[in-house]
Amino acid sequence: MIPWLLLITNLPGRNQTLRMRLWRALRGAGSASLRDGVYLLPASNSANQVFESQALDIRSAGGSAYILPIEAVAAGQQKAFQALFDRTDD
């Protein structure tokens, strides 16, 4: 199974500039959004660098950010994670 990285964020207040910068950076890196403030990438050095960079920006603005390694607990969950990266409709 593919190992994954999660970025869990809590942004301060209504800082729209930070939100938009975060959204653009994570979308540009190809991350998937599991829900508001929770982002997923296949684990790699580059994914970790992207998440670390965004976490630093978030913390500097007074928010919180956590990067966690995870693994799917079942084949169905693994397929669901992989499906989040299917960009054929885009």
Secondary structure per residue as TSV (DSSP state, phi and psi in degrees):
chain	resnum	aa	ss	phi	psi
A	1	M	-	360.0	151.1
A	2	I	-	-77.2	131.0
A	3	P	E	-77.9	151.1
A	4	W	E	-127.9	161.1
A	5	L	E	-121.1	137.7
A	6	L	E	-111.0	139.8
A	7	L	E	-115.0	118.3
A	8	I	E	-110.6	122.7
A	9	T	E	-122.7	154.1
A	10	N	E	-138.7	106.3
A	11	L	-	-86.5	145.3
A	12	P	-	-75.3	135.1
A	13	G	T	49.4	-142.7
A	14	R	T	-112.8	45.3
A	15	N	-	-74.2	87.7
A	16	Q	H	-65.7	-32.0
A	17	T	H	-63.6	-46.8
A	18	L	H	-63.2	-44.1
A	19	R	H	-59.0	-45.5
A	20	M	H	-68.3	-40.9
A	21	R	H	-63.2	-42.3
A	22	L	H	-62.9	-48.9
A	23	W	H	-58.6	-46.3
A	24	R	H	-63.8	-43.3
A	25	A	H	-65.0	-43.6
A	26	L	H	-71.6	-38.0
A	27	R	H	-65.2	-41.9
A	28	G	H	-62.3	-30.5
A	29	A	T	-82.2	-6.7
A	30	G	T	86.6	14.9
A	31	S	-	-70.5	156.7
A	32	A	E	-106.3	146.9
A	33	S	E	-99.9	119.3
A	34	L	E	-79.5	-32.4
A	35	R	E	-171.6	176.1
A	36	D	T	-56.8	120.6
A	37	G	T	85.9	4.9
A	38	V	E	-129.4	118.5
A	39	Y	E	-123.6	149.4
A	40	L	E	-129.2	137.4
A	41	L	E	-141.5	149.6
A	42	P	E	-60.9	137.8
A	43	A	-	-64.1	130.6
A	44	S	-	-165.9	167.6
A	45	N	H	-62.1	-41.1
A	46	S	H	-68.1	-38.0
A	47	A	H	-63.0	-42.4
A	48	N	H	-62.7	-40.4
A	49	Q	H	-64.1	-42.0
A	50	V	H	-61.1	-50.1
A	51	F	H	-64.7	-40.9
A	52	E	H	-62.2	-41.7
A	53	S	H	-62.7	-45.3
A	54	Q	H	-68.6	-38.0
A	55	A	H	-62.2	-39.8
A	56	L	H	-62.3	-45.1
A	57	D	H	-61.7	-42.3
A	58	I	H	-64.5	-47.0
A	59	R	H	-64.5	-37.8
A	60	S	H	-63.1	-28.0
A	61	A	T	-89.8	3.2
A	62	G	T	95.2	8.5
A	63	G	-	-95.1	-173.2
A	64	S	E	-125.5	149.3
A	65	A	E	-149.9	136.6
A	66	Y	E	-130.8	136.6
A	67	I	E	-113.5	123.5
A	68	L	E	-127.8	134.1
A	69	P	E	-80.4	138.7
A	70	I	E	-139.5	163.3
A	71	E	E	-131.9	146.2
A	72	A	-	-64.8	143.9
A	73	V	S	-91.0	-11.1
A	74	A	S	-153.0	160.2
A	75	A	H	-59.5	-36.7
A	76	G	H	-63.3	-39.9
A	77	Q	H	-68.3	-39.1
A	78	Q	H	-59.2	-44.7
A	79	K	H	-64.4	-38.5
A	80	A	H	-64.9	-41.6
A	81	F	H	-62.5	-47.0
A	82	Q	H	-62.4	-36.2
A	83	A	H	-63.6	-27.4
A	84	L	T	-63.5	-19.6
A	85	F	T	-99.0	5.7
A	86	D	-	-77.7	109.0
A	87	R	-	-103.3	19.9
A	88	T	T	-63.3	-30.1
A	89	D	T	-75.1	-22.4
A	90	D	-	-78.5	360.0
